[in-house]
Amino acid sequence: MIKPVQVVFHGIEHSDAVEAHVRDKVAKLERLHPQLSGCRVTIGLPHQRQQQGKQFDVHVELAVPGKEFMVNRVLGEEDMYAALRDAFDAARRQLDDHAREQRGEVKHHEPRSA
């Protein structure tokens, strides 16, 4: 990865354990997709309304040469790690789809003629 991983916390206390977990998730993405050139992860608690439980807002921005990906997840999870897992799973799927397109493995259908 060219740029360092940025981990930002909004409305919650900074946690070295959570930051290490995020960096581990990014390292796994990088092993699967070596073209990854940048990553920024924002973790926060949106303004609480009259709901029970916490809602974690996880925003993952990834960059590969020529393209950027963004994943936003507001998850009603009691566990921040589960919210991170869901967001990184979605990010991995986007990178997988992009890699398949780059290799030409995605079929493009011809438009139907009337």
N, C-alpha and C positions, 0 to 999 in steps of 0.2 A: 504494500500500500504506500502510495506516495505521501499523502497527508496523514497526520496523526488523527486518531479517533477522538472526537469531541463528545463528552458526556455532560449534559446539562440537567440540573434538577430545578424544578419550579414548584414552589409552594410546599416542598417537602425537604427534610433534612438530608444533606449530602451523606451518602453511605459508601465507604470504601468497598464493602462487600458487593453492593449492587453494581458499582462501577467496574469491579473486577469481573463480575458476571457478564456485563455488557461487552467488555473487551474480549472475553472468551467467546461469546456469540459471534462477534465480528471476526475474530480469528478463524472460526469455523467457516464462516461465509467466504473469507479470503482464500482458504484452502480449496474450497469448491469452485471459486471464481477468482483466479489470480489477477484478472484485469481490474478488480476493484481498486479505485484510486482515491476514495474519500468516504468518510462516514461521520454523521452527526446524529446523536441520539438524545432526545429530550424526553424526560420523564417528569410528570407533574400530576397534581390533583386539581382538576377543574373546580370551579366554584360549586360548592355542594348545595344542592337543592334539597327538598324534603324527601330524600331517599335514604334507605338503609344501606349501610355498607359503603365502602370506598369505591370510587371510580378512578382508575389510573388512566391518564392520558399519555400514550407512548407514541412518539413521532420519530420515525427513522428515515433519514435521508442518505441515500447511497449514490455514489457517482462511479461510472465506468467511462472510458473514453467515448465521447460523443453523446452520452445519455445520462440523465439523472432519474432516480426513482425515489418516490416518497410513499411512505406507509404511515397512515394515521389510524390509531386505534384508541377508542375510549371504551374501556372495558370495566364492567362491574365485577371486578375480581377482588376478593379479599387478599389475594396474594400477588404482590407486585411481580414476582418471578413468573407467575402464570401469564400475566399481561405482557411481559417482555417476551416470553416464549411465543405467544400468539403473534405478536408484531414481527418478530424475526422469522417466524415460519412464513408469513405473508411476504416479507422481503425476499426470502430465499426463493419462493415461487416466482416472483417477478424476475429475479436474476436468472433462474432456470429457463423461463420463457424467452428472455432476451438472448441467452446463450443458444437456445434451439433456433431462434430466428437467424442469428449470426452464422450458424452452421448450415442454414438452408433446410432444416428439417421440418419447417412449418409449411403446410400445404396452403397454397393460395388458390381459391376457387375463381374460375372465370365468371364474369357477370353473365347472368342468364339473358338470352336474347328473347324478345317478345314475339 
